[in-house]
Amino acid sequence: MDALAGLLEGPRARGAFMIRACFEPPWSIRIEDRAPLTVMVMVRGEAWVLPDRGERIRLRPGDLAIARGPDPYTCADDPGTAPQALILPGAECHYPDGRSLSGSMDLGVRTWGDRLDGSAVMLIGTYLWDGEISGRLLKALPPLLSLTADVWNCPLTPYLMDEIVRDEPGQEVVLDRLLDLLVIAALRAWFSRPEAAAPAWYQAMADPVVGRVLRLVQDDPALPWTVASLAAKAGVSRAALARRFTELVGEPPMTYLTGWRMALAADALRDTDDTLDAIARHVGYGSAFALSSAFKRVYGVSPQEHRGRVSL
């Protein structure tokens, strides 16, 4: 599981969905759902994405935007159009005065808006989770980013438009995977840009030595890794690996491994009912006691306390 795949592990456990939004001007939707990540692809017409703080973005056909929560924002045909609907956590839809929309804007299978043949059409995918693994990547993203059609040419868009309105067995799984592919492709395109300031560990993935070591510990965190065993796999000396890894990633290999294991454990405590012993074995610790000791050093609370907090 690499860094981008790790970002998308949580949505399958915590919920992700995709819709087609169709509008005819004037239209404006206020989004306060606190979703950690939302991707918007403009298929037809134009739209503005207006964050409460920061620069607004204008989307034209083929453009893509990603909003990182929990900050609210507005999507509209024009910055001056007053919101006509409010999206709250749990995908609850209300009029601005608080009255429930109660399905009045449903236009068909996964289609929402005020007019099916509206001049503005967007594909919107939302992930409803947060977690330690995903947080490593989310923290590297700005609150709002965009890729214009001249630098972002994704062949998935026409396929998504066809698939999103199908109502067949297994369709949710198909859409989940397509959404994952869309987000991964978009983030790869974004991080390739100079202004993106990709995190050090992401950039280090391209290094033939450090990238291999990162994939080893991410794919098999339960193995009893040491600097010596990782160096042997990478074909370098222990000293060379330690020096190169720390230089590119910003921390020593074993510190990174511990952080990765603790993040996996934190997410498992949140997303599963697995016992502490089972989680310990999954992330590379010989016992629940060993995991508890390491977890408290990193997070300042015991695994049981962490599980209790996130279940509230």
C-alpha positions in Angstrom: 0.0 0.0 0.0 1.7 3.2 -1.1 1.0 6.7 0.1 -1.8 7.5 -2.3 -3.4 4.2 -1.9 -3.2 4.6 1.8 -5.1 7.9 1.5 -8.0 6.0 0.0 -8.2 3.0 2.4 -10.4 4.9 4.8 -13.2 5.9 2.5 -14.2 2.3 1.8 -14.6 1.7 5.5 -16.1 5.1 6.4 -18.1 6.1 3.3 -17.6 7.7 -0.1 -20.1 8.7 -2.7 -20.4 10.3 -6.1 -23.1 12.3 -7.8 -23.8 14.2 -10.9 -25.0 17.8 -10.3 -27.0 19.6 -12.9 -28.0 23.3 -12.7 -29.4 26.2 -14.7 -28.2 29.7 -13.7 -28.7 31.4 -11.4 -27.6 28.7 -8.9 -25.5 28.6 -5.7 -24.9 25.8 -3.2 -23.4 26.3 0.2 -21.3 23.3 1.4 -20.8 22.9 5.2 -20.5 19.1 5.3 -17.0 19.1 6.8 -16.0 16.3 4.5 -12.2 15.8 4.5 -11.9 15.6 0.7 -14.2 16.5 -2.2 -13.3 16.4 -5.9 -15.3 18.3 -8.5 -15.0 17.9 -12.2 -16.7 20.4 -14.5 -18.3 18.5 -17.4 -20.4 21.3 -19.0 -20.7 25.0 -18.4 -18.9 27.0 -15.8 -18.9 27.3 -12.0 -17.1 29.2 -9.3 -15.8 27.6 -6.1 -15.7 30.2 -3.4 -14.0 29.4 -0.1 -14.6 31.6 2.9 -10.9 32.2 3.1 -8.4 32.2 0.2 -8.7 32.7 -3.5 -11.8 31.7 -5.5 -11.5 29.3 -8.4 -13.3 29.4 -11.7 -14.0 26.0 -13.3 -14.5 25.6 -17.0 -15.2 22.3 -18.9 -12.6 19.7 -18.1 -11.2 21.6 -15.1 -11.0 19.9 -11.7 -11.0 21.2 -8.1 -10.3 19.4 -4.8 -11.5 20.9 -1.6 -9.9 19.7 1.7 -12.2 20.0 4.7 -13.4 20.9 7.1 -13.6 24.5 5.9 -16.9 25.5 4.2 -17.2 26.9 0.7 -19.8 27.8 -1.9 -20.3 26.5 -5.5 -22.2 28.9 -7.8 -22.7 30.1 -11.3 -21.5 33.6 -10.2 -19.8 34.9 -7.1 -22.8 37.2 -6.5 -25.5 34.6 -6.5 -27.0 34.0 -3.1 -27.0 30.3 -1.8 -30.2 28.4 -2.6 -29.3 25.2 -0.7 -27.1 24.2 2.2 -25.3 20.9 2.4 -24.6 19.8 6.0 -22.8 16.8 7.5 -24.3 13.4 6.7 -25.4 14.7 3.3 -28.4 16.5 4.8 -29.8 19.1 2.4 -31.6 22.2 3.6 -32.8 25.6 2.3 -30.8 28.5 3.7 -33.6 29.2 6.2 -33.2 25.7 7.6 -36.2 23.9 6.0 -35.4 20.5 4.7 -35.1 20.0 1.0 -36.2 16.4 1.5 -35.4 15.0 -1.9 -36.9 17.9 -3.8 -33.7 18.3 -5.9 -33.3 14.7 -6.7 -33.3 14.3 -10.5 -32.7 10.5 -10.9 -30.0 8.0 -10.1 -27.1 9.8 -8.4 -28.2 13.0 -10.0 -29.0 16.2 -8.1 -29.8 19.7 -8.9 -32.6 22.0 -10.3 -32.8 20.8 -13.9 -31.7 17.6 -15.7 -30.8 19.5 -18.9 -29.1 22.3 -17.0 -26.3 24.2 -18.8 -23.9 23.4 -15.9 -23.0 19.8 -15.1 -20.4 18.7 -12.5 -19.2 15.3 -11.2 -18.7 15.5 -7.5 -17.1 12.8 -5.4 -16.9 13.1 -1.6 -15.0 11.1 1.0 -16.6 11.1 4.4 -13.7 9.9 6.6 -10.6 11.1 8.4 -7.7 9.2 9.8 -4.0 9.1 10.6 -2.9 7.5 7.3 -5.0 9.8 5.1 -4.0 12.8 7.3 -0.4 12.4 6.2 -1.4 13.3 2.6 -4.3 15.7 3.4 -2.0 17.9 5.5 0.1 18.4 2.4 -2.8 19.8 0.3 -4.0 23.4 0.3 -7.6 23.9 1.4 -8.6 24.3 -2.3 -6.6 23.4 -5.4 -7.5 23.2 -9.1 -6.2 21.7 -12.3 -7.2 23.3 -15.6 -8.0 21.3 -18.7 -4.9 22.4 -20.4 -2.7 20.6 -17.8 -5.2 18.0 -16.7 -6.6 15.6 -19.3 -8.4 12.7 -17.6 -9.9 10.0 -19.8 -12.0 8.8 -16.8 -14.5 11.7 -17.1 -16.6 10.4 -20.0 -16.6 6.9 -18.5 -17.7 8.3 -15.1 -20.6 10.2 -16.8 -21.8 6.9 -18.3 -21.4 4.9 -15.1 -22.7 7.3 -12.5 -26.3 7.0 -13.8 -26.3 3.2 -14.0 -28.3 1.3 -11.4 -26.9 -2.2 -11.7 -25.5 -4.8 -9.3 -22.1 -3.9 -8.0 -22.4 -0.3 -9.3 -21.3 1.3 -6.0 -18.1 -0.7 -6.1 -17.4 0.3 -9.7 -17.9 4.0 -8.8 -15.8 3.7 -5.6 -12.9 2.4 -7.7 -13.4 5.0 -10.4 -13.4 7.8 -7.8 -10.2 6.4 -6.3 -8.6 6.4 -9.7 -9.7 9.9 -10.4 -8.4 11.3 -7.1 -5.0 9.4 -7.4 -4.6 10.7 -11.0 -5.5 14.3 -9.9 -3.1 14.2 -6.9 -0.3 12.9 -9.0 -0.8 15.7 -11.5 -1.0 18.2 -8.7 2.2 17.1 -6.9 4.1 17.2 -10.2 3.6 21.0 -10.2 6.3 23.2 -8.6 3.7 25.2 -6.6 2.4 22.0 -5.0 5.3 21.7 -2.5 4.9 17.9 -2.3 5.8 16.4 1.1 9.3 15.1 1.5 8.2 11.4 1.8 6.2 11.7 -1.4 9.1 13.1 -3.4 11.3 10.4 -1.9 9.2 7.8 -3.5 11.0 8.6 -6.8 14.4 7.8 -5.3 15.6 4.2 -6.3 16.8 3.5 -2.8 14.6 5.4 -0.4 11.5 4.8 -2.6 12.0 1.0 -2.4 12.4 1.2 1.4 9.2 3.3 1.8 7.2 0.8 -0.2 8.7 -2.1 1.8 7.6 -0.8 5.2 4.2 0.5 3.8 3.4 -2.8 2.2 4.6 -5.1 5.0 4.6 -3.2 8.3 4.3 -6.3 10.3 7.7 -7.7 9.3 10.5 -7.3 11.9 12.3 -4.6 9.9 15.7 -3.3 11.0 17.9 -0.8 9.3 20.2 -3.7 8.3 17.4 -5.7 6.7 16.0 -2.7 4.9 19.5 -1.8 3.6 20.0 -5.3 2.4 16.7 -5.2 0.4 17.7 -1.8 -1.0 21.2 -3.0 -1.9 23.1 -0.4 0.1 24.9 -0.3 3.5 23.2 0.6 6.7 25.0 3.9 7.0 24.2 4.8 3.4 20.5 4.0 3.9 20.3 5.9 7.2 22.0 9.0 5.7 20.0 9.0 2.4 16.6 8.2 4.0 17.0 10.9 6.7 18.2 13.5 4.1 15.2 12.9 1.7 12.4 12.0 4.2 13.4 14.2 7.1 13.6 11.4 9.7 15.4 8.1 10.2 14.0 4.9 8.7 12.9 3.4 12.0 11.3 6.6 13.1 9.3 6.6 9.9 8.4 3.0 10.4 7.2 3.6 13.9 5.0 6.5 12.7 3.5 4.4 9.9 2.7 1.5 12.3 1.1 3.9 14.8 -1.0 5.5 12.2 -2.2 2.1 10.9 -3.0 1.1 14.5 -4.9 4.3 15.2 -7.0 3.8 12.1 -7.7 0.2 13.0 -8.8 1.2 16.4 -11.2 3.6 14.8 -12.5 1.5 11.9 -12.6 -2.0 13.3 -13.5 -4.0 16.4 -10.3 -6.0 16.2 -8.7 -6.8 19.5 -5.5 -5.0 20.6 -3.6 -8.2 20.2 -4.8 -8.6 16.6 -4.0 -5.0 15.7 -0.5 -5.4 17.3 0.3 -8.4 15.1 -1.0 -6.6 12.0 1.3 -3.6 12.5 4.4 -5.4 13.7 4.3 -5.6 17.5 4.6 -8.9 19.4 2.0 -8.1 22.0 -0.8 -5.7 23.0 1.5 -4.5 25.8 4.3 -3.6 23.3 1.8 -1.8 21.0 0.2 0.1 24.0 3.6 1.4 25.2 4.6 2.6 21.7 1.1 4.1 21.0 1.1 6.1 24.2 4.6 7.4 23.5 3.5 8.7 20.1 -0.1 9.9 20.8 0.0 10.5 24.5 -3.0 8.3 25.2 -3.5 4.5 25.4 -5.1 2.6 22.5 -8.2 2.1 24.6 -8.5 5.8 25.3 -8.0 6.5 21.6 -10.7 4.1 20.6 -13.1 5.5 23.2 -12.6 9.1 21.9 -13.3 8.3 18.3 -16.4 6.3 19.1 -18.0 9.2 20.8 
